[in-house]
Amino acid sequence: MNEIQQLCDEAAGTNKVLQGNIAFAVGCVRAGIHAADGYPGTPSTEAIDKGLSQAQDRITVGWSVNEAVAVSVGVGHAMAGRDCVVTMKIPGLYQACDAFTSVSCYMQPKGALIYYIASDFTPSSTQHVIDPRYLFKSCFVPVFEPRTHQEMHEAAGLAADISRTHRTPVVILAGGLLCHSEGLVKLAEQHTRPLAEVGPLALQHALPGMARISYDTVMAERMPGLVRMVEESPLNIHYKGAGRRGVITCGATTLLMREYKERFDPDLDILSVAFTNPLPMERIRAFCASIKGEVSVIEDGYRFIQEACLAVGLDVSGKDALSPVTEWTPERIAAFLGRETKAGTPAPSVPRPPMICAGCPYRLAALHLGKLHKRGDIEAIFGDIGCNTLIKGLNALDVNLCMGASEAMRMGYVLSKPEAAARMEFVQEVIGMIRTIRAELNIAPSYRLTVLLRPSDAHQKDVLEANREVILTLARLGELIIDADGEAPKASASHVAQGCEVIVHLSGAVDFAAELARLEKELGKIDKELGGLNQKLANEGFVSRAPAEIVERERARVAELTDARVKLTALQQRFRDVM
């Protein structure tokens, strides 16, 4: 039994110090969640990688090829009446947007559908800091933001109950601070969740007519119920003060605000809301009314709560519209509330960028590309997010945008620079010809060939000279000769690329006697099979009685073998000519 399984089995009430992601994973199992799927993305990865994947005897767990697929897998589980958690980070949410938005309003699976989405507003491990709460609001899905490691542990069970009760997906928006830090957790009670009764799947359609009905149902039933729930929730907590100044907050920032109150300002009133969609606006109104002085909103991300308060006429302060603050720190909170702190001088960071793992095949390719790039032999290199990003440290990446965008960006770039694209296509064709000859003649990939290129004009010669190192590296050559008048040796093989002769020296690269013997053996096999097929096709009984598709298949095979025989015979003659 591994550590995660032990945590899943230990007695309720046992105190443990757990990383936030592990606390959530263990909480899923103890709450009786049936399934989990996701795509790895820091800071959410450990929830499956180090957590749920270690308890597959108790929960169905999978990784999907991307977040959109993971959401669809989760919908499938929920359609079957199971409660499923889908994990990702915020950029992954936008990868999954089509599925996410469609199921949010236009489908109502009976099983619970829970999204565990890790935020990173620093950012320290992601590529943007877009606040997703505006998207959640437009999809009319409830959003729970855990404030402690204990709430991380209990979040899955809470979300599953809400999802089933209100027939809605539920978002757990987990702050990166909680995901990767450790905290005290009291293990929750163990539960077994029955499967939900499943109705006709024929009703689960995102068609225009059904979409209209589903949207109206969300407005008439789901949202009023969710509003009542968040207003009545005991998870909205008022940390009492003297009523002179108040702060509204949510999520992991609550920990920082509680520490500030305990250390510096016991008279400060704090309202920590558990749900950021829908917001408990009546609770917020009552809180503001109870405060005689200024009320501020301190929240990570953009100004979601602050703008909601301003929209209903509440006089609250907070970040400026153009504030660069996306994640609050103790120092920033103290400065905002008008208290100076003596923060220690942070230790200098090691000037070492994150690097792709040693032994990864991407690394070797990146090292070669980086050298060519540094010399100016490569104009631009496009990549994806993920591990590809790490080759930037090897000078092998210029631009990356999102998953799957690299080739599309490259295409747009070269379409806007047709001359550069044409030059590179020519070089690629030359390299391809050399590789084709190597493969046709069974020359070992490790053998360093000598190649003569006879350009058709001065322009081709200039292009080839400019890309000499690229050709040498990618075609694995020992010597490259670029000479329009160069003399080809007798023992050589050639192709033509856009008028440029590509001549590969074969002396030393090919054992002609052995290759002739091999070709003779292959031709013998072909002749034997051709003889049998031709005999069969000459039999009128076979042609008339056999199904037409079988006769056609045999004729196609004859054509294929005949073509192969012509090529092998030509190659055989070339070898004989040089011996």
Secondary structure, DSSP 8 states (H G I E B T S, - for coil): --HHHHHHHS-TT-EEEEEHHHHHHHHHHHTT--EEEE---TTSTHIIIIIGGGGTTTSEEEE-SSHHHHHHHHHHHHHTT--EEEEEEHHHHHHTHHHHHHHHHH---SS-EEEEEEE-SS-SSSS----THHHHHHHT--EE---SHHHHHHHHHHHHHHHHHHTS-EEEEEEHHHHHSEEEEE--------------GGG----HHHHHHHHHHIIIIIHHHHHHHHHH-TTSEEE---SS-EEEEETTHHHHHHHHHHHT-TT-EEEEESEEES--HHHHHHHHHH-SS-EEE--SSSSHHHHHHHHTT--EE---TT----S--HHHHHHHTT-------------------TT-HHHHHHHHHHHHHHHTS-S--EE-SGGGGGGGGGT--SEE-STT-HHHHHHHHHHT-HHHHHHHHHHHHHHHHHHHHHHHTT--TTS-EEEEEE-SSHHHHHHHHHTHHHHHHHTTEEEEEE-TT----SSEEEEEETTEEEEEE-TTT--HHHHHHHHHHHHHHHHHHHHHHHHHHT-HHHHHHS-HHHHHHHHHHHHHHHHHHHHHHHHHHHHHHH-
